[in-house]
Amino acid sequence: MAIDVETKDCTALGDAELAEMADLCTEGPSRYEAGMLSKQAESWVLITLARDNGKLKGFSFSTLERIGGTPSVIIGLASLKRTAKRDSVLKAMMADQLRRAVLAFPDEDVLVGARFASKSGYEAYRSLSDIVPRPGYVATGEERAWGRRLAKRFGIENGTYDERTFTVRGDDAYPLCLDHDSQKPEKLDPGLDEVFAPVNQARGDSLIAFGWALADDLVKLA
Protein backbone atom coordinates (compact mmCIF):
# COMPACT_ATOMS: atom_id res chain seq x y z
CA MET A 1 0.00 0.00 0.00
CA ALA A 2 1.30 3.48 -0.88
CA ILE A 3 2.51 5.79 1.86
CA ASP A 4 -0.07 8.50 2.54
CA VAL A 5 1.47 11.91 3.29
CA GLU A 6 -0.41 14.94 4.57
CA THR A 7 1.01 18.40 5.28
CA LYS A 8 -1.16 20.85 7.18
CA ASP A 9 -0.99 23.81 9.54
CA CYS A 10 0.27 22.99 13.03
CA THR A 11 -2.83 24.72 14.42
CA ALA A 12 -4.85 21.81 13.02
CA LEU A 13 -2.96 19.22 15.10
CA GLY A 14 -5.16 17.46 17.62
CA ASP A 15 -4.31 15.82 20.93
CA ALA A 16 -4.78 12.36 19.43
CA GLU A 17 -2.22 13.11 16.71
CA LEU A 18 0.27 14.49 19.24
CA ALA A 19 -0.16 11.29 21.26
CA GLU A 20 0.49 9.23 18.11
CA MET A 21 3.65 11.22 17.45
CA ALA A 22 4.85 10.73 21.02
CA ASP A 23 4.17 6.98 20.82
CA LEU A 24 6.24 6.79 17.64
CA CYS A 25 9.15 8.54 19.38
CA THR A 26 9.21 6.11 22.29
CA GLU A 27 10.58 3.43 19.95
CA GLY A 28 13.58 5.54 18.88
CA PRO A 29 16.38 7.39 20.66
CA SER A 30 14.62 10.77 20.74
CA ARG A 31 11.91 9.95 23.30
CA TYR A 32 10.11 13.19 22.46
CA GLU A 33 7.03 13.50 24.69
CA ALA A 34 3.59 14.90 23.84
CA GLY A 35 4.10 18.05 25.93
CA MET A 36 7.31 18.93 24.14
CA LEU A 37 5.77 18.12 20.76
CA SER A 38 2.90 20.46 21.60
CA LYS A 39 5.40 23.26 22.22
CA GLN A 40 7.03 22.50 18.87
CA ALA A 41 3.63 22.86 17.22
CA GLU A 42 3.53 26.40 18.58
CA SER A 43 6.99 27.16 17.17
CA TRP A 44 6.51 25.85 13.62
CA VAL A 45 3.95 26.51 10.90
CA LEU A 46 3.53 23.16 9.14
CA ILE A 47 3.40 19.52 10.15
CA THR A 48 3.88 16.65 7.72
CA LEU A 49 2.40 13.28 8.72
CA ALA A 50 3.20 10.04 6.88
CA ARG A 51 0.99 6.99 7.32
CA ASP A 52 1.13 3.44 6.02
CA ASN A 53 -2.13 1.51 6.17
CA GLY A 54 -3.51 4.22 8.45
CA LYS A 55 -0.67 4.00 11.00
CA LEU A 56 1.72 6.89 11.63
CA LYS A 57 5.24 6.11 10.39
CA GLY A 58 6.84 9.54 10.42
CA PHE A 59 6.32 13.25 11.00
CA SER A 60 8.16 16.50 10.42
CA PHE A 61 7.67 20.07 11.61
CA SER A 62 8.66 22.71 9.07
CA THR A 63 8.08 26.19 7.74
CA LEU A 64 8.25 27.92 4.38
CA GLU A 65 9.77 31.38 4.66
CA ARG A 66 12.20 33.82 3.17
CA ILE A 67 15.47 34.32 4.99
CA GLY A 68 17.12 37.50 3.81
CA GLY A 69 14.93 37.28 0.72
CA THR A 70 15.96 33.69 -0.06
CA PRO A 71 13.08 31.19 -0.29
CA SER A 72 13.64 28.47 2.27
CA VAL A 73 12.23 25.26 3.68
CA ILE A 74 13.31 24.96 7.31
CA ILE A 75 12.81 21.51 8.82
CA GLY A 76 12.50 21.37 12.57
CA LEU A 77 11.96 18.36 14.79
CA ALA A 78 11.16 15.23 12.81
CA SER A 79 11.11 11.52 13.58
CA LEU A 80 10.62 8.30 11.64
CA LYS A 81 9.53 4.92 12.95
CA ARG A 82 12.24 2.27 12.53
CA THR A 83 10.40 0.10 10.01
CA ALA A 84 11.50 -1.57 6.80
CA LYS A 85 9.89 1.30 4.88
CA ARG A 86 11.48 4.20 6.74
CA ASP A 87 13.70 5.31 3.85
CA SER A 88 10.61 5.46 1.61
CA VAL A 89 8.70 7.34 4.31
CA LEU A 90 11.48 9.94 4.50
CA LYS A 91 11.53 10.32 0.72
CA ALA A 92 7.76 10.77 0.62
CA MET A 93 7.76 13.39 3.38
CA MET A 94 10.54 15.37 1.73
CA ALA A 95 8.77 15.24 -1.64
CA ASP A 96 5.62 16.68 -0.10
CA GLN A 97 7.50 19.48 1.64
CA LEU A 98 9.32 20.36 -1.58
CA ARG A 99 6.05 20.24 -3.52
CA ARG A 100 4.70 22.89 -1.20
CA ALA A 101 7.89 24.89 -1.70
CA VAL A 102 7.45 25.07 -5.46
CA LEU A 103 3.86 26.23 -4.98
CA ALA A 104 5.01 28.94 -2.57
CA PHE A 105 8.14 29.94 -4.52
CA PRO A 106 7.55 29.17 -8.22
CA ASP A 107 10.54 29.45 -10.58
CA GLU A 108 13.02 29.92 -7.72
CA ASP A 109 15.78 27.79 -6.23
CA VAL A 110 14.94 26.97 -2.61
CA LEU A 111 17.30 26.49 0.32
CA VAL A 112 16.50 23.52 2.58
CA GLY A 113 17.93 23.53 6.11
CA ALA A 114 17.77 21.01 8.95
CA ARG A 115 19.63 19.61 11.95
CA PHE A 116 20.94 16.04 12.03
CA ALA A 117 22.22 13.87 14.87
CA SER A 118 23.96 11.42 12.52
CA LYS A 119 24.90 10.96 8.89
CA SER A 120 21.66 9.02 8.29
CA GLY A 121 19.91 12.37 8.15
CA TYR A 122 21.65 13.15 4.89
CA GLU A 123 19.29 10.73 3.17
CA ALA A 124 16.74 13.54 3.33
CA TYR A 125 18.99 15.55 1.02
CA ARG A 126 19.41 13.02 -1.79
CA SER A 127 17.60 15.25 -4.29
CA LEU A 128 19.40 18.46 -3.29
CA SER A 129 22.42 20.21 -4.82
CA ASP A 130 25.46 21.94 -3.28
CA ILE A 131 24.94 20.47 0.19
CA VAL A 132 26.97 22.09 2.97
CA PRO A 133 28.84 20.69 4.80
CA ARG A 134 29.87 17.79 2.57
CA PRO A 135 32.90 15.49 2.34
CA GLY A 136 36.07 17.00 0.90
CA TYR A 137 34.63 20.50 0.62
CA VAL A 138 35.67 23.70 2.38
CA ALA A 139 32.71 25.99 2.96
CA THR A 140 32.89 29.56 1.69
CA GLY A 141 32.35 32.60 3.88
CA GLU A 142 28.80 33.00 2.56
CA GLU A 143 28.04 29.34 3.27
CA ARG A 144 29.30 29.73 6.84
CA ALA A 145 27.06 32.80 7.09
CA TRP A 146 24.12 30.59 6.08
CA GLY A 147 25.07 28.21 8.88
CA ARG A 148 24.88 31.11 11.34
CA ARG A 149 21.53 32.24 9.97
CA LEU A 150 20.10 28.75 10.34
CA ALA A 151 21.51 28.40 13.85
CA LYS A 152 19.72 31.62 14.76
CA ARG A 153 16.53 30.35 13.12
CA PHE A 154 16.73 27.14 15.18
CA GLY A 155 17.09 29.21 18.34
CA ILE A 156 20.60 27.97 19.08
CA GLU A 157 22.11 29.75 22.06
CA ASN A 158 25.21 31.87 21.60
CA GLY A 159 28.43 29.97 22.19
CA THR A 160 27.03 26.52 21.39
CA TYR A 161 27.37 26.72 17.59
CA ASP A 162 30.71 26.21 15.80
CA GLU A 163 30.53 27.83 12.36
CA ARG A 164 33.68 26.03 11.16
CA THR A 165 32.24 22.56 11.68
CA PHE A 166 28.51 23.48 11.53
CA THR A 167 28.01 21.64 14.82
CA VAL A 168 25.79 22.50 17.77
CA ARG A 169 27.00 21.52 21.23
CA GLY A 170 24.39 19.45 23.05
CA ASP A 171 23.04 19.66 26.58
CA ASP A 172 23.05 15.92 27.35
CA ALA A 173 19.59 15.45 25.80
CA TYR A 174 18.61 14.22 22.35
CA PRO A 175 18.64 17.26 20.02
CA LEU A 176 15.59 18.73 18.31
CA CYS A 177 16.56 17.41 14.92
CA LEU A 178 15.53 15.12 12.07
CA ASP A 179 15.69 11.73 13.79
CA HIS A 180 16.32 9.02 11.20
CA ASP A 181 18.26 5.77 11.10
CA SER A 182 19.18 4.65 7.57
CA GLN A 183 18.32 1.12 6.49
CA LYS A 184 21.40 1.05 4.25
CA PRO A 185 24.11 3.17 5.90
CA GLU A 186 26.72 1.43 3.76
CA LYS A 187 25.32 3.29 0.74
CA LEU A 188 25.92 6.69 2.32
CA ASP A 189 29.07 8.58 1.35
CA PRO A 190 31.82 7.24 3.66
CA GLY A 191 33.23 10.75 3.78
CA LEU A 192 30.29 11.74 5.95
CA ASP A 193 32.02 10.00 8.86
CA GLU A 194 34.61 12.79 8.78
CA VAL A 195 31.89 15.46 8.49
CA PHE A 196 30.24 14.09 11.64
CA ALA A 197 33.49 13.47 13.52
CA PRO A 198 33.01 16.62 15.67
CA VAL A 199 29.48 15.53 16.63
CA ASN A 200 29.41 13.98 20.10
CA GLN A 201 26.20 11.97 20.00
CA ALA A 202 26.42 11.01 23.68
CA ARG A 203 26.34 14.71 24.58
CA GLY A 204 23.41 15.41 22.26
CA ASP A 205 25.37 17.31 19.63
CA SER A 206 23.88 17.92 16.19
CA LEU A 207 24.98 19.24 12.82
CA ILE A 208 23.29 22.00 10.83
CA ALA A 209 23.27 21.27 7.10
CA PHE A 210 21.62 22.82 4.09
CA GLY A 211 21.31 22.27 0.37
CA TRP A 212 19.50 23.67 -2.63
CA ALA A 213 16.39 22.39 -4.37
CA LEU A 214 16.72 23.71 -7.91
CA ALA A 215 13.78 25.30 -9.68
CA ASP A 216 14.08 22.92 -12.65
CA ASP A 217 13.77 19.95 -10.30
CA LEU A 218 11.01 21.44 -8.18
CA VAL A 219 8.73 22.13 -11.12
CA LYS A 220 8.41 18.36 -11.62
CA LEU A 221 6.72 18.13 -8.21
CA ALA A 222 4.14 20.83 -8.85
Secondary structure by P-SEA (a helix, b strand, c coil): ccbbbbbbbcccccaaaaaaaaaaaccccccccaaaaaaaaaaccbbbbbbccccccbbbbbbbbbcccbbbbbbcbbbbccccaaaaaaaaaaaaaaaaaaaacccbbbbbbbccccccccccccccccccccccccccaaaaaaaaaaaaaaccccccccccccbbbbcccccccbbbbbcccccccccccccccccccccbbbbbbbbbbcaaaaaaac
